[in-house]
Amino acid sequence: MNEWSLAPDGALRGRLRVPGDKSISHRAILFNALARGPARVRNLLASDDPKATMDAVRAMGAVVEPDGDALIVRPPARLTEPKDVIDCGNSGTTIRLLAGVCAAQPFHSVLTGDGSLRRRPMKRVVEPLRRMGARIDGRADGAQAPISIRGGSLHMVQHDLPVPSAQVKSACLLAGLQTGVAIREPRLSRDHTERMLAKMGVTLRRAPDGWLVALPVEHLDPVDVDVPGDISAAAFWLVAGAIVPGSEIYLENVGINPTRAGVLDALDRMGASVQVFKKEGGAEPVADLLVRFGPLIGTRIDGDLALRCIDELPILAVAAAFAEGETVIADAAELRVKESDRIAQMAAGLRTLGIEVEERPDGMVIQGGRPAGPGICDATGDHRIAMSFAVAARATPGGVTIRGADAVSSSYPGFRTDLESLRA
């Protein structure tokens, strides 16, 4: 596996346009493959995970092809039964959203993924789809992939989800396009699906008691999508600019959807110098961001805030390692079942830098102070772990050696190039 050895090399300065948002990229491809006409998608994230979604819709009859600086998605008249097992790679978004699509189709499909994806929990999405009428089998009674789906005649169901999950919510909404569906979460997860489906002609109503009701629709209207920059990718540069002395980084055209932008609120609590320059946009709010180096203080990240920055918690743990005082991350048990156990992996890596970390079932407690280094991180196939420690390396005496850095290709293939481009 690829190994990086990175060390401090001066201030990080410059302008970056981060890759397209991964969550929106998946949805732009998958939803338009269900529409009644072609659509154009610009700034799609060119990484392994969205490619898995593209390959999946192609396997069911859609055409996805380049057109200048964009991609054109041409849906079939109706999806067709895939001739082979669909490999979703390392993408949890692909397999869970696709499960919702396949549950509504009158054919048999089998979804699988790499070793990491086959260990991730699937029962949370399988059970609600079964309640709607889909026949789904899989390892450990559908708790893990591969999963076999025989879809077709579904019925409307009210899903009172035990935990907030944008992927489960999206799968239920996709399965219920023809029947309608009602969903309630204990806390609001990211709402990219609701925003895009509303643009495509789905009527969505949210009741005061939290129920989201989607009315049935005969077809989806195609929608052109200009994918904003991924705030999860921007988060690495926001923390890098905040912890590397003398740094100043300007990030262009970043999506700041309030259900996703918890990293901005968390860094604000830590005292980071981040300016937000909002732009006029479409369904998704967008801004330029400017971060400058400055002192950080420990804080508490939990509840709704933890949910709104769940993917950014690994890099926020790095910020906490450089902050004065204690940082508590809680209500984030979901980190245990991502591409890796991110709580355990971050704690192990930070300890090699000389940082005191207490693991908890739903998070960690980090005693801040500048790491002594040098350190070693085993990314174990997890892109966010690899990039988090690459950022830490630029402010850690002696640097950090990162094993398994090739995992970065799943979400940010140009990360190392962008890191090298930020020169004082």
C-alpha positions as CSV (number, residue, x, y, z in Angstrom):
1,M,0.0,0.0,0.0
2,N,1.1,3.5,-0.7
3,E,3.0,5.3,2.1
4,W,3.5,9.1,2.5
5,S,6.1,10.7,4.7
6,L,5.2,14.4,5.3
7,A,6.8,17.0,7.4
8,P,6.5,20.8,8.1
9,D,7.6,22.8,5.1
10,G,6.6,26.4,5.9
11,A,3.3,28.2,5.7
12,L,0.5,27.1,3.5
13,R,-0.7,29.9,1.2
14,G,-2.7,30.1,-2.0
15,R,-6.1,29.6,-3.6
16,L,-7.9,26.3,-4.1
17,R,-11.1,25.1,-5.8
18,V,-11.8,21.8,-4.0
19,P,-13.4,18.9,-5.8
20,G,-17.2,18.7,-6.3
21,D,-19.3,17.6,-3.3
22,K,-19.3,13.8,-3.1
23,S,-22.9,13.5,-1.7
24,I,-24.3,15.8,-4.4
25,S,-22.3,14.0,-7.1
26,H,-23.8,10.7,-6.2
27,R,-27.3,12.1,-6.2
28,A,-26.9,14.0,-9.5
29,I,-26.0,10.8,-11.3
30,L,-28.4,8.4,-9.6
31,F,-31.5,10.6,-9.6
32,N,-31.1,11.8,-13.2
33,A,-30.8,8.1,-14.2
34,L,-34.4,7.8,-13.0
35,A,-35.7,10.9,-14.8
36,R,-37.6,11.2,-18.1
37,G,-34.9,13.0,-20.1
38,P,-31.2,13.8,-20.2
39,A,-29.4,16.1,-17.8
40,R,-26.1,17.8,-17.6
41,V,-23.8,17.6,-14.5
42,R,-20.8,19.9,-14.1
43,N,-18.0,19.7,-11.6
44,L,-18.8,16.1,-10.7
45,L,-16.3,14.7,-8.2
46,A,-13.9,12.5,-10.3
47,S,-13.1,9.9,-7.7
48,D,-13.7,6.2,-7.1
49,D,-17.0,6.6,-5.1
50,P,-19.1,8.5,-7.7
51,K,-17.6,6.3,-10.4
52,A,-19.2,3.3,-8.5
53,T,-22.5,5.1,-8.8
54,M,-22.0,5.8,-12.5
55,D,-21.1,2.1,-13.2
56,A,-24.2,1.0,-11.2
57,V,-26.6,3.1,-13.3
58,R,-24.9,2.0,-16.5
59,A,-25.4,-1.6,-15.4
60,M,-29.2,-0.8,-15.4
61,G,-29.4,0.8,-18.8
62,A,-28.4,4.5,-18.3
63,V,-25.9,6.2,-20.4
64,V,-23.3,8.5,-18.7
65,E,-20.9,10.1,-21.1
66,P,-18.6,13.2,-21.2
67,D,-19.8,16.3,-22.9
68,G,-17.2,19.0,-22.9
69,D,-16.5,20.0,-19.3
70,A,-19.5,18.1,-18.0
71,L,-21.2,14.7,-18.0
72,I,-24.6,13.9,-19.7
73,V,-26.8,11.4,-18.0
74,R,-29.3,9.8,-20.4
75,P,-31.8,7.6,-18.5
76,P,-33.4,4.6,-20.2
77,A,-37.1,4.4,-20.7
78,R,-37.1,2.1,-17.7
79,L,-34.3,0.6,-15.7
80,T,-33.3,-2.9,-16.8
81,E,-32.2,-5.9,-14.7
82,P,-28.4,-5.9,-14.3
83,K,-26.7,-8.8,-16.0
84,D,-24.2,-9.2,-13.1
85,V,-23.6,-8.3,-9.5
86,I,-23.2,-4.6,-9.0
87,D,-19.9,-3.7,-7.3
88,C,-20.3,-0.5,-5.2
89,G,-16.6,-0.5,-4.3
90,N,-16.0,1.4,-1.1
91,S,-19.0,3.6,-1.4
92,G,-21.6,3.4,1.4
93,T,-23.7,6.1,-0.3
94,T,-23.8,4.0,-3.6
95,I,-25.0,0.8,-2.0
96,R,-27.6,2.3,0.4
97,L,-29.2,4.7,-2.1
98,L,-29.1,2.1,-4.8
99,A,-30.8,-0.4,-2.5
100,G,-33.8,2.1,-2.4
101,V,-33.8,2.3,-6.2
102,C,-33.6,-1.4,-6.7
103,A,-36.4,-2.1,-4.1
104,A,-38.9,-0.3,-6.4
105,Q,-37.8,-2.2,-9.6
106,P,-39.6,-5.3,-10.9
107,F,-36.4,-7.3,-11.1
108,H,-33.7,-9.0,-9.1
109,S,-30.4,-7.3,-8.3
110,V,-27.4,-8.1,-6.1
111,L,-25.3,-5.4,-4.6
112,T,-21.8,-5.8,-3.0
113,G,-18.6,-3.9,-2.4
114,D,-15.0,-4.2,-1.3
115,G,-14.0,-5.8,2.0
116,S,-14.5,-2.6,4.0
117,L,-18.0,-2.0,2.6
118,R,-19.0,-5.6,3.2
119,R,-18.3,-5.0,6.9
120,R,-20.5,-1.9,7.2
121,P,-24.0,-2.0,8.6
122,M,-26.8,-2.6,6.1
123,K,-29.7,-3.6,8.3
124,R,-30.6,0.0,9.0
125,V,-31.6,0.4,5.3
126,V,-32.7,-3.2,4.7
127,E,-35.3,-3.3,7.4
128,P,-37.3,-0.2,6.3
129,L,-37.2,-1.4,2.6
130,R,-38.5,-4.8,3.7
131,R,-41.4,-3.0,5.5
132,M,-42.3,-1.4,2.2
133,G,-42.6,-4.9,0.6
134,A,-39.1,-5.5,-1.0
135,R,-37.7,-9.0,-0.6
136,I,-34.1,-8.6,0.6
137,D,-31.6,-11.2,1.6
138,G,-28.0,-10.9,2.7
139,R,-25.3,-12.0,5.1
140,A,-26.4,-12.0,8.7
141,D,-30.0,-11.6,7.6
142,G,-29.2,-8.6,5.5
143,A,-27.0,-6.9,8.1
144,Q,-24.1,-6.9,5.7
145,A,-23.5,-7.0,1.9
146,P,-23.7,-8.7,-0.5
147,I,-27.5,-8.1,-0.5
148,S,-30.0,-9.6,-2.9
149,I,-33.0,-7.4,-3.7
150,R,-36.2,-8.6,-5.4
151,G,-38.3,-5.4,-5.7
152,G,-41.5,-4.4,-7.3
153,S,-44.9,-3.9,-5.6
154,L,-44.2,-1.6,-2.7
155,H,-46.7,0.1,-0.4
156,M,-46.6,3.4,1.5
157,V,-45.0,3.1,5.0
158,Q,-44.3,5.5,7.8
159,H,-40.7,5.1,8.8
160,D,-39.8,6.4,12.3
161,L,-36.0,6.1,12.0
162,P,-34.2,5.3,15.3
163,V,-31.1,7.2,14.3
164,P,-30.6,10.1,11.8
165,S,-29.2,8.9,8.5
166,A,-29.3,10.7,5.2
167,Q,-28.5,7.5,3.4
168,V,-31.4,5.6,5.0
169,K,-33.7,8.5,4.5
170,S,-32.7,8.8,0.8
171,A,-33.2,5.1,0.2
172,C,-36.7,5.3,1.6
173,L,-37.5,8.3,-0.5
174,L,-36.3,6.7,-3.6
175,A,-38.1,3.5,-2.9
176,G,-41.3,5.4,-2.3
177,L,-41.3,7.6,-5.4
178,Q,-44.4,5.8,-6.9
179,T,-46.2,5.1,-3.6
180,G,-45.3,8.0,-1.4
181,V,-43.6,7.7,1.9
182,A,-43.4,9.3,5.3
183,I,-40.1,9.6,7.3
184,R,-39.2,11.0,10.7
185,E,-35.7,11.3,12.1
186,P,-34.7,12.1,15.7
187,R,-32.5,14.9,14.3
188,L,-32.4,16.3,10.8
189,S,-29.6,14.7,8.7
190,R,-28.2,16.3,5.6
191,D,-30.9,17.3,3.1
192,H,-29.3,17.1,-0.3
193,T,-31.8,14.4,-1.4
194,E,-34.9,16.6,-0.4
195,R,-33.5,19.6,-2.2
196,M,-32.8,17.7,-5.4
197,L,-36.0,15.7,-5.5
198,A,-38.0,18.9,-5.0
199,K,-36.2,20.4,-8.0
200,M,-37.2,17.3,-9.9
201,G,-40.9,17.6,-9.2
202,V,-41.4,15.7,-6.0
203,T,-43.8,17.3,-3.5
204,L,-42.3,17.2,0.0
205,R,-44.1,18.4,3.1
206,R,-42.6,18.6,6.6
207,A,-45.0,18.6,9.5
208,P,-44.5,20.4,12.8
209,D,-43.9,17.1,14.6
210,G,-41.0,16.3,12.3
211,W,-42.6,13.9,9.8
212,L,-41.4,14.4,6.2
213,V,-44.1,13.3,3.7
214,A,-43.2,12.7,0.0
215,L,-46.2,12.4,-2.3
216,P,-46.1,9.9,-5.1
217,V,-44.9,11.1,-8.5
218,E,-45.2,9.5,-12.0
219,H,-41.8,10.5,-13.1
220,L,-38.8,12.7,-12.1
221,D,-38.0,15.7,-14.2
222,P,-34.3,15.9,-15.3
223,V,-32.3,18.6,-13.5
224,D,-29.0,20.1,-14.6
225,V,-26.6,20.2,-11.6
226,D,-23.5,22.4,-11.1
227,V,-22.0,20.5,-8.2
228,P,-20.5,22.9,-5.5
229,G,-17.2,22.3,-3.9
230,D,-17.2,19.7,-1.2
231,I,-17.1,21.1,2.3
232,S,-15.8,17.8,3.6
233,A,-12.8,18.3,1.3
234,A,-12.6,22.0,2.2
235,A,-12.4,21.1,5.9
236,F,-8.9,19.7,5.5
237,W,-7.7,23.0,4.2
238,L,-9.6,25.0,6.9
239,V,-7.8,23.1,9.6
240,A,-4.5,23.2,7.8
241,G,-4.7,27.0,7.5
242,A,-5.7,27.2,11.2
243,I,-2.8,25.1,12.6
244,V,0.2,25.8,10.3
245,P,1.9,29.0,11.4
246,G,1.8,31.8,8.9
247,S,-0.9,30.2,6.7
248,E,-3.6,31.8,4.7
249,I,-5.8,29.7,2.3
250,Y,-8.7,31.0,0.1
251,L,-11.2,28.3,-1.0
252,E,-13.5,29.0,-3.9
253,N,-17.1,28.0,-4.4
254,V,-17.7,25.7,-1.4
255,G,-21.1,24.3,-0.6
256,I,-22.3,25.5,2.8
257,N,-25.6,23.7,3.1
258,P,-26.5,24.3,6.8
259,T,-27.2,20.5,7.3
260,R,-23.5,19.9,6.3
261,A,-21.6,23.0,7.4
262,G,-21.2,22.1,11.1
263,V,-17.4,22.2,10.6
264,L,-17.7,26.0,10.2
265,D,-19.6,26.2,13.5
266,A,-17.1,23.9,15.3
267,L,-14.1,25.9,14.1
268,D,-15.8,29.1,15.1
269,R,-16.2,27.6,18.7
270,M,-12.5,26.8,18.6
271,G,-11.7,30.4,17.7
272,A,-10.4,29.8,14.2
273,S,-10.1,32.7,11.9
274,V,-12.5,31.8,9.0
275,Q,-14.3,34.3,6.8
276,V,-17.4,33.3,4.8
277,F,-18.2,35.2,1.6
278,K,-21.7,33.9,0.5
279,K,-22.7,33.8,-3.1
280,E,-26.0,33.8,-4.9
281,G,-26.8,30.2,-5.9
282,G,-29.4,27.7,-6.7
283,A,-30.8,24.9,-4.5
284,E,-27.5,24.6,-2.6
285,P,-25.9,27.6,-0.8
286,V,-22.3,28.3,-1.8
287,A,-19.5,30.6,-0.5
288,D,-15.9,31.4,-0.7
289,L,-13.9,30.7,2.5
290,L,-10.8,32.4,3.8
291,V,-8.8,30.8,6.7
292,R,-5.8,32.3,8.5
293,F,-3.5,30.8,11.1
294,G,-4.3,31.6,14.7
295,P,-4.6,30.2,18.2
296,L,-7.3,27.6,18.8
297,I,-9.1,26.6,22.0
298,G,-10.7,23.3,23.0
299,T,-14.5,23.0,22.8
300,R,-17.3,20.4,22.9
301,I,-18.8,19.0,19.7
302,D,-21.9,16.9,20.3
303,G,-25.7,16.7,19.5
304,D,-26.8,18.3,16.3
305,L,-23.4,19.8,15.8
306,A,-21.7,16.4,15.7
307,L,-24.3,15.2,13.2
308,R,-23.8,18.2,11.0
309,C,-20.0,17.5,10.8
310,I,-19.9,13.8,11.2
311,D,-17.5,13.3,8.2
312,E,-15.3,16.2,9.4
313,L,-14.8,14.9,12.9
314,P,-11.5,13.2,12.1
315,I,-9.9,16.5,10.9
316,L,-11.5,18.4,13.7
317,A,-9.8,15.9,16.0
318,V,-6.5,17.1,14.5
319,A,-7.6,20.7,15.2
320,A,-8.3,19.7,18.8
321,A,-4.8,18.3,19.1
322,F,-3.4,21.8,18.3
323,A,-5.9,23.6,20.5
324,E,-5.3,24.9,24.0
325,G,-7.2,22.8,26.5
326,E,-9.7,19.9,26.2
327,T,-12.0,19.0,23.4
328,V,-14.8,16.6,23.8
329,I,-16.4,14.8,20.8
330,A,-19.6,13.0,21.7
331,D,-22.8,11.7,20.1
332,A,-20.7,10.4,17.3
333,A,-21.0,6.6,17.6
334,E,-21.5,6.5,13.8
335,L,-17.8,7.1,13.5
336,R,-17.3,3.5,14.6
337,V,-18.9,2.1,11.5
338,K,-17.5,4.2,8.7
339,E,-14.8,3.1,6.3
340,S,-12.8,2.3,9.5
341,D,-13.4,2.7,13.2
342,R,-12.6,6.4,13.0
343,I,-12.6,6.9,16.8
344,A,-10.0,4.2,17.3
345,Q,-7.9,5.1,14.3
346,M,-7.8,8.8,15.2
347,A,-7.0,8.1,18.8
348,A,-4.2,5.7,17.9
349,G,-2.6,8.1,15.4
350,L,-2.8,11.1,17.7
351,R,-1.2,9.2,20.5
352,T,1.8,8.5,18.3
353,L,2.2,12.3,18.1
354,G,2.3,12.6,21.9
355,I,-1.4,13.7,22.3
356,E,-3.4,12.3,25.2
357,V,-6.7,10.9,23.9
358,E,-9.4,9.1,25.8
359,E,-11.6,6.9,23.7
360,R,-15.4,6.7,24.5
361,P,-18.1,4.6,22.8
362,D,-19.5,7.6,21.0
363,G,-16.4,9.8,20.7
364,M,-13.2,10.9,22.4
365,V,-11.7,13.4,24.7
366,I,-8.5,15.1,23.4
367,Q,-6.1,17.0,25.5
368,G,-4.7,19.7,23.2
369,G,-1.3,21.2,22.9
370,R,1.1,21.2,20.0
371,P,2.1,17.6,19.1
372,A,5.7,16.5,19.8
373,G,5.9,14.1,16.9
374,P,7.1,12.4,14.8
375,G,4.2,10.0,14.4
376,I,2.8,7.1,12.4
377,C,-0.7,6.6,11.1
378,D,-2.2,3.5,9.5
379,A,-5.1,4.7,7.4
380,T,-6.5,1.2,7.0
381,G,-8.2,2.0,3.8
382,D,-9.9,5.2,5.1
383,H,-9.4,8.3,3.0
384,R,-10.4,10.8,5.8
385,I,-7.9,9.3,8.2
386,A,-5.1,9.5,5.6
387,M,-5.9,13.2,4.8
388,S,-6.3,14.2,8.4
389,F,-2.9,13.0,9.3
390,A,-1.4,14.5,6.2
391,V,-2.6,17.9,7.5
392,A,-1.3,17.1,11.0
393,A,2.1,16.3,9.5
394,R,2.5,19.9,8.2
395,A,2.4,21.2,11.7
396,T,4.1,18.4,13.6
397,P,7.8,18.4,14.4
398,G,9.4,15.4,12.6
399,G,6.2,15.0,10.5
400,V,4.0,11.9,10.1
401,T,4.3,8.7,8.1
402,I,0.9,7.7,6.7
403,R,0.4,4.1,5.6
404,G,-2.3,3.2,3.2
405,A,-2.4,6.8,1.7
406,D,-3.8,5.4,-1.6
407,A,-7.2,5.4,0.1
408,V,-7.4,9.1,-0.7
409,S,-8.4,8.3,-4.2
410,S,-11.9,7.4,-3.1
411,S,-12.8,11.0,-2.5
412,Y,-10.0,13.4,-3.3
413,P,-7.5,12.0,-5.9
414,G,-5.8,15.4,-6.2
415,F,-5.2,16.0,-2.5
416,R,-1.4,15.5,-2.5
417,T,-1.1,17.8,-5.5
418,D,-3.2,20.5,-3.8
419,L,-1.2,20.2,-0.7
420,E,2.1,20.7,-2.6
421,S,0.6,23.7,-4.4
422,L,0.1,25.7,-1.2
423,R,3.4,27.4,-0.9
424,A,4.2,30.6,1.0
